[in-house]
């Protein structure tokens, strides 16, 4: 892997401890267990044959193999601890290297972005913002003939139009009063349902009938 290229010695030691020493110890352990079993079998065979001295000798051999097996287990445990420590040291070194790289990068960036440069950039941004605001205000101002209009004069003319509207309403009311007609309200009145034509015709016929009866009585 790429992260192991920076620590060849550590990687070699880890590989040596794990692949060689531990494997050799495992093979040695299997061999010792086999010899212990053989010594025990020979001791039993000698004991069954009445050869007590031979049986004791095989038991001593068995004991030596067992001591060697215990020592091998201790060495194997130490090798495993060494592998764990080496792997932890390599991880620590890699972490430190990453932190140092990050610190160097931050240092380089801080040189490129000093506080004076930041202040200058902010001042430039504020300057451009003010200029754009002035441009927008200038574009919003009236130009040409519209810029020559007097707002106060226009307001006075609008007030005169309102006064004329009120005067016209008063004249309409006076004219309606002289003609005997109610003045038309300035607001629309609710609509009145139209009288059907049939009702007006019946009223005319009734009036004619009454007039005819009156003429007959006079004759």
Secondary structure, 3 states (H helix, E strand, C coil): CHHHCCCHHHHHHHHHHHHHHHHHHHHHHHHHHHHHHHHHHHHHHHHHCCCHHHHHHHHHHHHHHHHHHHHHHHHHHHHHHHHHHHHHHHHHHHHHHHHHHHHHHHHHHHHHCCHHHHHHHHHHHHHHHHHHHHHHHHHHCCCHHHHHCCHHHHHHHHHHHHHHHHHHHHHHHHHHHHCCCCCCCCCCCCCCCCCCHHHHHHHHHHHHHHHHHHHHHHC
